[in-house]
């Protein structure tokens, strides 16, 4: 059968809308919450949480042994009014989780946490550890100027999963549990 060009175009547009609606239906809106910028005597610290990062397909993948990594991107800029902002720091922190089916335990490694890996048998505790940053050191306070305006931008995303080629056909759902938050901004005067 040979369809006219107009009908082909309409069919392609309709197919695109259906596919985008389906992927939007599977996506869960992840967002950063409870963003706090504070300091100790020597360092500028950041606290934050991610909500909406875990759902059924991600839990299934983790429980089947697929290692999962969240990446947090944090930028600290000095706001300079009419001039472009000056970048003071740019950090990437990662949280990785693996599930050991034989021991029924989750092992988490948080790149910024000096305590090393954390092991727990509770999936709820593992989720909490994966989605929280607690007292991440951004910069030493000596790099900041008193009375100056600064801006911290942060976002989180699920790191891309690399699987052997043949598994992409079996695990087609992997693309459906990707998430990426928007950039969130906190302005403050030091």
SVG drawing of the C-alpha trace seen along z (x, -y; Angstrom):
<svg xmlns="http://www.w3.org/2000/svg" viewBox="-4 -46 45 63">
<polyline fill="none" stroke="black" stroke-width="0.4" points="0.0,0.0 1.2,-3.5 -0.1,-6.3 -0.1,-9.9 2.6,-12.1 0.2,-14.0 -1.1,-10.7 2.4,-9.5 3.3,-12.7 0.2,-12.5 0.9,-8.9 4.5,-9.7 3.3,-12.7 0.6,-10.5 3.2,-7.7 5.6,-10.3 2.8,-11.6 1.8,-8.2 5.4,-7.2 6.1,-10.4 2.9,-10.0 3.9,-6.5 7.4,-7.5 6.0,-10.4 3.5,-8.1 6.4,-5.8 8.6,-8.7 8.4,-9.8 9.1,-13.4 12.3,-13.5 13.1,-16.7 15.6,-18.1 14.2,-19.1 15.4,-20.3 18.4,-22.1 20.4,-23.7 23.6,-25.7 25.4,-26.2 29.0,-26.3 31.2,-24.9 34.1,-26.9 36.2,-26.0 34.0,-24.8 30.8,-25.6 28.4,-22.6 25.5,-21.4 22.5,-19.2 19.9,-18.0 17.4,-15.2 16.0,-13.7 12.3,-12.8 10.7,-10.6 13.9,-8.9 12.8,-5.3 9.9,-3.4 8.9,0.2 11.1,0.7 14.2,-0.7 13.6,1.5 13.2,4.5 16.4,3.7 18.4,3.2 17.0,6.5 18.0,8.3 21.6,7.3 22.0,4.3 24.3,1.8 22.8,-1.7 24.5,-5.1 23.1,-8.5 25.2,-11.5 24.8,-14.9 26.2,-18.0 26.9,-21.1 28.2,-24.4 29.1,-27.4 29.3,-30.8 30.1,-34.3 27.3,-36.5 28.9,-39.7 25.9,-41.8 26.7,-43.2 29.7,-40.9 29.4,-37.2 29.3,-35.1 32.6,-33.6 32.7,-29.9 34.2,-29.1 33.7,-25.3 32.1,-22.6 31.6,-19.2 30.2,-15.8 29.2,-13.4 28.1,-9.9 26.1,-7.3 26.2,-3.7 24.2,-0.8 24.6,2.9 22.4,5.7 23.9,9.0 21.1,11.6 23.0,14.3 23.4,12.2 20.2,10.1 22.1,6.9 22.7,3.6 26.1,2.0 26.3,-1.7 29.4,-3.8 29.1,-7.6 32.1,-9.3 32.2,-12.2 31.7,-10.2 35.1,-9.3 33.6,-6.4 33.8,-4.1 31.0,-1.8 27.8,-1.3 26.0,2.1 22.4,2.5 19.7,5.1 16.9,2.6 15.8,1.3 14.2,-1.7 17.5,-2.6 19.4,-2.0 16.9,-4.4 17.4,-7.0 21.2,-6.8 21.1,-6.9 18.9,-10.0 20.5,-12.2 23.6,-14.3 24.5,-15.1 27.2,-17.8 29.0,-17.7 32.0,-20.1 31.8,-22.5 34.8,-24.8 36.9,-26.1 35.5,-29.3 38.8,-31.1 37.9,-31.0 34.8,-33.2 34.6,-36.9 32.5,-38.3 29.4,-40.3 29.5,-38.8 26.5,-37.2 26.9,-33.5 24.8,-31.0 24.7,-27.2 23.1,-25.2 22.4,-21.6 20.9,-18.7 20.7,-15.0 20.5,-12.3 20.6,-8.5 23.9,-7.7 23.6,-6.0 23.7,-2.2 26.0,-0.4 24.9,3.2 26.2,5.7 24.5,5.2 22.4,8.4 20.9,7.3 19.5,4.1 16.9,6.3 15.9,8.2 16.1,5.2 14.3,2.7 12.7,1.2 16.0,-0.2 15.5,-3.4 12.1,-3.9 13.7,-4.4 16.0,-7.2 15.6,-10.4 17.1,-13.8 16.1,-16.7 16.0,-20.3 18.7,-22.6 17.8,-24.0 19.3,-27.3 20.0,-28.8 21.3,-32.4 23.0,-33.5 25.3,-36.2 28.3,-35.0"/>
</svg>
